[in-house]
Every structure is written in structure tokens, then in C-alpha cells.
Amino acid sequence: MKPSKVLYEELLPHEFVAKVNKFPVAYLPLGTLEWHGKHLPLGADGIQAQGIFKQLATLVGGVVLPMLFLGPDRKSETAQGKVYYGMDLISFEEQAPQQLVGNAYHVEDDFFLSLLHATLRNLSRAGFKVVVAHGHGPSTNMYRENKNDFAQNFKLETFTLWDLGFEGTKGIQTDHAATNETSLVMSLTPDLTDLARLSEDEIPIGVWGRDPRQFASQEEGARLIESNIQSAAKKLELVVSNTSSPNLSLDYHSVKNLLEE
């Protein structure tokens, strides 16, 4: 038996209708294209969120959207017009920012909020009642801070994975490219991780947290997910049980014949 498809872009219309009518939850990975040490892929933020969302959607229902890789972050600009953001600044001593290879995601806060508005407006229009978004820290925080705005404007209930229980010492994305994130990527996409790349660095660049060379493992990533995913699924089931179905259908009328156009 084939596993159920959960990625939005892969669904045929009748599959979309069935999924959204049954469990009107959209999952939005808030990614980046960002340096995550020498040992992790540049899309690590979205890879982690999407991987967990795929497991949740398979377990309980819903549809997983493509990664939104643009996002906000701390920013500094020099008099010469050179712009640094995120780990360009945090990874180095003060007054010594450096552009890290692969960083290509930054947008201003207002623009990112506009992207979120456009995304959630479209999801509401498509029939979704609940949106779970998670990933890059500043993106996730902005999404979370505008929960009331999304409810008022789009009649959507919104959650992060932190809201669903993935938090505290057993949470996810609680560091930057250190033990937590490295373990999650190792568990979800083991072929994309190469810890040996850190072997010669006394201080790994852009790794913020417990040393992944000592503490990260595929087993730890699996434990982090397994310790939370069942309870998160139950919370979503409870939310959906109190939500009306959008009753989508494929019944159209007044169809124009475009075959000879």
C-alpha cells in the first residue's frame, strides 16, 4: 500500500479536497538559506520543520506546504553599504562581522509580515481552518506574535510546534547548528549531515549551543521527535474536532470549452 501523499504541491485536486475536508490543517515550514556550520545543509531550518510536519500530517492529517525560505533577522549595515545579518553578526566578535557562505534569506520585518499575510489569506481562501508554522527562530517568533491578527483577518487558528508541546529541554530548534538542530537533521535526513567537517575547528563557526561533536546523534533526534509528536497530534485532533469542515467539492458549472481556443 502506497503511503499517503501529504505535500501540497503533489496533490491532485480530488486528493486535496478529501484531505482538507477531513482535517483542514496546513503546515508551513519557515525556512532559511543560512549557514548552519560546516556540517549541516544551508536549508536546515526548513528541513527540520518540514520533516516533522510530514510525520505529523502522515500521523493525523493535513497538508504540508513548500518551505518559505525568506525571513527576518537581526541586521547591521556599514557606512559603505555592506549588510550583515543573523549569524554574520552573532558568530564573530563585536566590530568584526563577516558574511557567511550561503546566507541568502533576509527580508525586512514588514515585508516578511506581508508574506505571512498573503500566505495565510490564500490558505484561508483554500479552505484551511488551522495553520501550524515553525522553523527559523525570528520567523517563528514573528508568526507567533501575530496570532490575534491572523485570527481576526483570516479566521484562522494558528500554532507553532512550541505551542503544540515541542519546547523546553526536549524541544526542537533550541540552538543554532549545535546538538539539538544537528540531531534533528541527522534523524530526519541523515545523508545531509557531515560532522567530520567540524573535526579540525577548535571553535566551530556559527554553532551556538552544546557541542554537536560530543552530544549530537541520530538517536537523540529521533528521541526529540518521538517524545513530542504523539501529544502534538492529539492537541491538533482536539482543535480540529471543534472546527467545521470547509465542505470543498469539485462541482463546477458554466464551464467554458477551451479545447479549441
N, C-alpha and C positions, 0 to 999 in steps of 0.2 A: 504493500500500500504506500502510495506516494505521500510524503509529508505535506501538510497544508501550506500553501503559499501565504506569506504574511507581508511581503514587501509591496507597498502601494504601486510602484511602477510596473510590477509583474502581473497585476491582477487584470483579468478580463472583466468587462462591466457586470456580468451576472455574478461573478465571484465577489466583486466589490459590494454589490447590493446585499448579498447574503451575509457577508461579514459585518457590514455596518449596521444592518437591521438587527442582527443578533447581539453585537457588542460594539456600540458606537464610540470606540476609543481610538484616538490617533496617538502614535508615539513619535516624537520629534527629537532626533539626535542633534544636540547643539555642539557641533564640532569646531575644529580649527585646522589650519595647516600650519603647524607650530613645532618648533624644536622641542623634543622630549628626550633630551640626552642623546648620546651616540648610539644607544641600544634599542630605542623604540621608534616606530614609524611616525612620520610627521602628522598623520591623521589620528593619533592615539586617542584624543578626546572623543571624537565621534565614533571610532571603532569600539570603544568600551561601551558607550551609551547604546549604540545600535545593536551590539551583541547581546546585551542584557534585554533590550526591548524585543528582540527576536525571540528570546526564550520566553518572555512574558506573554507575547502575542500567541506563541505556539501553545502555551500552557492554558491561557484563559480567554484569549480572543483579542481582536483589534487589528489595526493596520499600522505598519512601520513606514514612516516617511524617509525620503533620502536625507542625508546629512546636510544641515545648514552650516557651512564651514566659515562664514563670516561672523565676526563677533567683536564686542568691545573689550577694552583692556586699558590698564594704566599706560599713559603716553607722555613722552617728552620730546621737544623739538629744539634743536640748536639754532643759533643765530644764522648759521649757514644753510638752514632748511633741512638738515638731516633729522629724520624722525626715528625714534626708538620706542618700542612698546613691549609690554609684558615681560617675558624672560630676558629680552635685550637689556632691560634695566635691572631686574631682580638678580640676575646671575652674576653681576660684576660689582666691584667696589664702587662707592659713590664717585661721581665725576668720571667714570670710565665705562660708559655704556658701549656695547658693541652689537652690531646686527648679527643675530644668529642665523645660520644657514637654514633656509626653508620657511622662515616666518613670513606668511603671506595671507593674513586673515583679518587685519584690523579695520574696523569701521567705527565712526563716531557713535556715541551713545544714542543720539536722536535718530540716526539712520538705522541702527540696529532695532530700535523700538518700532520704527516704521516697517521694517522687515517682519517683525513679530506680528504687528497688526495685520499686515497683508496676508501672512500665512494663516493666522487664526480666523480672519474674516472668510477666507476661502474654505477652510476646514469646516466652519460653521455652515456655510452655504452648501457644502457637500453632504451634510447630514450628521456630522460628528457632534457628540454632546460633551465629550471629555477629551482633554489633551494632556498627555504626560510628556514633558520635555526635560532633558538633562544633558550634561556634558561639560564643556568648558566652564570653569568657575564663574567668571564675570558674566557670561551669557546666562547661566543658570540663575544667578542672583537677580539679574535684571528681569528675567521671566517671572521669577517668584515674587518680586516686589510689585509687579503689575497685575497680580491675580484679580484684584477687585475691578480693575479697568477692563480686563478681558471678560469678566462675568457680566459687567454692565453693557459693554458694547457688542459682545458676540454671543451672550447667553451660554457661555462655556464654563464648565468646571475645569480648573487647571491644577496640575500637580507636578512636582519634581519627584525623582526617586527618593530624595531625602524625606519628602512628605509621606512617602509610602513605606518608610522604615529603613532604607539604606543609609544609615547615618551613624555617628558615634565611632567607637573603636572598630566596629565591624562594618563600617560604611564603605562607600565607593568614592573614588576620586577625591581622597582626603589629603593627597600630597601632590607633588609635581614630578612625575617620572621616577619616583622613588619606589619603595616597597609595595605600596598599595596599587598604584597605577601599573607598575611593571607586572605584578602578579596577575592583575585582571587581563592585561593584554596577553600574557603567557597562557592563561587559561582559555581565553576566547579565540585567539589567533596565534598559536604557538610558533608558527613559521615566520611571524613578523618580528620576533624578538631575538636580539643577539647580545646577551650580557657580556660576552667576551670583548666587545668593543670598549668596555669600561675598564678592562684589566690593567691598563697602563696609567690610568689617571688617578693621581693622589686625591684630587678634588674634581669629581665629575661636573662638567658644566651643565647648569640648568636642572640639576637633580636636587629637589628640595624635600627633605624628609629622611626617613630611615634608609640606610644604605641598601639598595636592592641587591648588591653583590653578596651580601650576607643573609638577607632575610626574604628576598622575593622567590616565589616558586609557582609553578602551575597549580599545585595542590592548594596553596594559600588563596590564589584567585578563585578557584572553584569553591573553596570554603566560604569566601566572602559572598559569593553569589547565592550559594545554596542556603546560607543562614538567613537570607532575606527574601528570596523570591517567592516562596510559598505564602508568606504573610502579606507581601505586596499584592499578590494575585487575589487573595481573599478580600483585601481592602478595596481593590478595584471592582470585584464582583459585587460587593455591598453597594458601592457607588452606582454601578450600572443597574442594580435591582431597583433603585429608586429613580431611574431615568426612563423616560418614554422612548420608544423606538421611533426612528425617523420615518419608517414605512416607505423606504425607497422602492421604486419599481422601474421596469423598462417599458412601460406602456406609453407610447407616444402617438400623437395624431397629427393630421395635416402635414404629413411628411412629403417634402418636395423630392421628385425624382431627379437626381443629379448625374445619373449614369450617362446621359447623352450630352451633358453640358461641355 
